[in-house]
Amino acid sequence: MALWTGRIPFKLAVAGSCAIILFGCMCRGPWLSRLQLRWVVAAFAMSMAGDYFLSSRNGHAHYFEAGIAAFFAAHLGFLRYALAHGRTNTGALAAMLFVFVPYFVLGLSPAIESRTLWSAVLLYLLVSCIGLAAALGLKQPRPVKWLYVAGIALIVFSDTLISFGEFLHYRRFNFLILPTYYAAHLAITASILARPELRCIFTGPTDDNAPAS
C-alpha cells in the first residue's frame, strides 16, 4: 500500500513495522543485543519522522530541512549499530568521498540557494558515506553483513535519486525512490533477524558459527 497510495500512514508503516519487529527482539534477545538494537529501532523511528516531514512539506517552509535532519539522525543510529560490530572501511570511505564530494561541489552546491539547506545536504552526504563505509566494515557472518550493506546502500541510492529530482530537476528515475527506500528497511531488518544469537528466538538454539567476512 505504501507504494500505491500517497497517504502518510502507509508510508510510515514500513519503518514502523520494522521498528516493532526489532523492539520485540530487544525484549526477548540477549542483553548485549538489546543495547545494540536500540540504535536501529531509534533509526527507524527517525526515518518515520523524516517521512512525515518530507511528505507534509507543502506549505511548510522548513519541513524539507527538518526531514533531512531526521534522516541524518537515522543514519547516526545505523552507523552506531554498525560500529558496535566492526569498524569503518577506510578504503570504501575514500572511494565514496571521491565520488560524492565532487558531485556535491559541482552538481548540488550551485543549485542550493539557502545556506541552511546547503549545510544540511553536505552533512547528510558525509554521514551517508560514513554509514555505508561502516556497513562494509561490519564483522558479522556473510548473510548478516551483506544484507546490512544492501540496506544502507539502497538508502544511499534512493537519496541520490532524490537529489537528482530536487536539485538537478532530473526525475526520470523517481519511480525507483520509494521501492528502494522500503527495500532498504526490509534488508536491514532481515540482516538483524539473521544474526545467530537472535535467530534462535524464533527457531530455537542454533550451532551456526559462520565466519565473519
Secondary structure, DSSP 4 states (H G I P E B T S, - for coil): -TTT---HHHHHHHHHHHHHHHHHHHHHS-HHHHHHHHHHHHHHHHHHHHHHHHHT-TT-TTHHHHHHHHHHHHHHHHHHHHHTTB---HHHHHHHHHHHHHIIIIIIGGG---HHHHHHHHHHHHHHHHHHHHHHTB-SBHHHHHHHHHHHHHHHHHHHHHHHHHHS---TTGGGHHHHHHHHHHHHHHHHHTSHHHHHHHH------PPB-
